[in-house]
């Protein structure tokens, strides 16, 4: 994984936040990485198709520091952000009320 702007390689410890949710049976996971050089976020998004289709991975960004910090703070409001079945306020807001 690398910064979408400067191509700095991220290490596992560079993961700032991650959240998973289930939408129409598919698992959606977004993982945020912050580049201190660019002061921007890169987001790695996983989509696991419940019908047995192939998992897809995409890289999004760059996302500015202010917006990225807001999204990370939202994720951190949940005690179990990795739980795709969690329906707390943070999960519902992050996924725009589209969770199963």
C-alpha positions in Angstrom: 0.0 0.0 0.0 1.3 3.4 -0.9 0.4 7.1 -0.8 -1.6 8.0 -3.9 0.3 11.2 -4.2 3.9 10.7 -3.3 4.0 6.9 -3.5 5.5 6.6 0.0 5.1 3.0 1.1 2.8 2.5 4.1 3.6 0.0 6.8 0.9 -1.9 8.7 1.4 0.5 11.6 0.5 3.4 9.3 -3.1 2.3 9.2 -5.0 5.1 11.0 -8.5 3.6 11.1 -10.7 1.0 9.5 -14.4 0.3 9.4 -16.6 -2.6 8.0 -20.2 -2.7 7.2 -22.7 -5.0 5.4 -24.6 -3.5 2.5 -27.1 -5.7 0.6 -25.1 -8.7 1.9 -21.8 -7.5 0.7 -19.0 -6.6 3.2 -17.5 -3.1 2.7 -14.3 -2.2 4.5 -12.5 1.1 4.2 -9.0 1.5 5.7 -7.4 4.9 6.1 -3.7 5.6 5.8 -2.2 9.0 6.5 0.9 10.3 4.8 2.8 12.8 7.0 4.8 13.9 3.9 1.8 15.0 1.9 -0.6 15.5 4.8 -3.2 13.6 2.9 -5.2 10.4 3.4 -5.2 7.3 1.1 -8.2 5.0 1.5 -8.0 1.3 0.6 -11.6 -0.1 0.0 -12.4 -3.8 0.0 -15.7 -5.2 -1.3 -16.5 -8.8 -0.6 -19.5 -10.0 -2.8 -21.9 -12.2 -0.8 -22.9 -14.2 -3.9 -19.4 -15.7 -4.1 -18.1 -13.2 -6.6 -14.6 -12.0 -6.4 -13.5 -9.6 -3.8 -12.5 -6.2 -5.2 -10.0 -3.8 -3.8 -9.7 -0.2 -4.8 -7.6 2.8 -3.7 -9.2 6.2 -3.3 -7.8 9.6 -2.6 -6.1 11.7 -1.9 -8.4 12.9 0.8 -7.5 16.2 2.5 -6.5 16.3 6.1 -9.6 18.1 7.4 -12.1 15.8 5.7 -9.9 12.7 6.4 -9.6 13.6 10.1 -13.4 14.0 10.3 -14.0 10.6 8.8 -11.4 9.0 11.1 -13.0 10.6 14.1 -16.4 9.3 13.1 -14.9 5.7 12.8 -13.3 6.1 16.2 -16.7 6.8 17.8 -17.5 3.1 17.4 -16.1 0.5 19.9 -16.2 -2.2 17.2 -15.5 -0.6 13.8 -14.4 -3.9 12.3 -17.8 -5.5 13.1 -19.8 -5.4 9.9 -23.0 -6.1 11.8 -22.6 -3.1 14.2 -25.4 -0.6 13.8 -24.2 2.2 16.1 -24.7 5.8 15.1 -21.1 6.0 13.8 -21.6 3.0 11.4 -24.9 4.3 10.2 -23.6 7.8 9.5 -20.4 6.5 7.9 -22.3 4.2 5.5 -25.1 6.8 4.9 -27.8 4.6 6.5 -27.4 1.9 3.8 -26.5 -1.0 6.1 -28.5 -4.2 6.0 
